[in-house]
Amino acid sequence: MPLLPTTNADGQEVIPMTEAQKYLFDLKGFIALPGLLAEEELQEIRAHQMKFLYERESLPADERDHHGGPSQILLDHPAVVGVLNEILSYQALATEQCYGFRYDHTYTSHRESGHDNFSPHGGGGYFNFRGNSHIYQMQSGKIHSGLTRVVWELNEVAEGDGGTLFLPGSHKAAFPRPQEWSERDSPLWESYACPAGSAVIFTEALCHSGTRWNNEQRDRLCLFTCYDTVNSKWGKGCPAPEVIASFPEKRRTLFRGVWHGMSEVPGINQYYEESNKAV
Ligand SMILES: O=C(O)CCC(=O)C(=O)O
């Protein structure tokens, strides 16, 4: 039985997670999906992000959001939906018209050489109680990654440039992280190199950190977008109503209210409308 929905809001077929990807995500707490966007898509998205950061008023009101205008396709790219369907979706709230997970919050980061975001945090999420959101659970053959981050790298990231650092396996760590494994030069950190237009997905239950951006020729431009279970929210806020109204119907369901319910719509949370919007 395929996991629902099987197509994204633009009618593209969802790309299911492979068994190898599931194993890797469970083992390490993150995976990279390289090269998902075409150059024309990237150009539009980069231009939108730069305007959103530096000339916001020049954008039409319905594009004044990290995920407005051309950047909305990042929200439910078929490869991202394939992963979220598997590791986050609560299928009782998913239909072919409605995602089984919810958008939580996002931010765009533009970093020039020398920018430093080294600040290890997280880990041990397997032992977190529900309510913390940074929860990670697994059963034989099944993952549940509560708060889940999708990093969209809009520019190439080469080895040593300074992509996000991960401490693989720390989402299941039973012990507090010793200082010696938390230093910048710890051999336990793993990162990635990827072409422009790649997504890196990790459980927020994993210990991770930014680091120094070292490339003097190329800035880092990326979005850090978080998703959560439908009936749980970590970050405050939601895109403006006119931004959500500009999206196709299925994409809007990412922004529905934070509740579960039962029975039939509107008693069960399998729909979006303005009166059922997350805050
Ligand atoms: O700056 C980075 O690369 C990582 C950001 C981060 O730690 C986070 O979004 O939780």
PDBQT file of the ligand as one rigid body, heavy atoms in Angstrom, charges set to zero:
ROOT
HETATM    1  O1  LIG A 301      23.559  26.760  10.888  1.00  0.00    +0.000 OA
HETATM    2  C1  LIG A 301      23.412  25.586  10.571  1.00  0.00    +0.000 C 
HETATM    3  O2  LIG A 301      24.020  25.048   9.622  1.00  0.00    +0.000 OA
HETATM    4  C2  LIG A 301      22.498  24.720  11.398  1.00  0.00    +0.000 C 
HETATM    5  C3  LIG A 301      21.327  25.466  11.976  1.00  0.00    +0.000 C 
HETATM    6  C4  LIG A 301      20.720  24.795  13.156  1.00  0.00    +0.000 C 
HETATM    7  O3  LIG A 301      21.402  24.345  14.006  1.00  0.00    +0.000 OA
HETATM    8  C5  LIG A 301      19.273  24.664  13.273  1.00  0.00    +0.000 C 
HETATM    9  O4  LIG A 301      18.535  25.141  12.405  1.00  0.00    +0.000 OA
HETATM   10  O5  LIG A 301      18.803  24.059  14.264  1.00  0.00    +0.000 OA
ENDROOT
TORSDOF 0
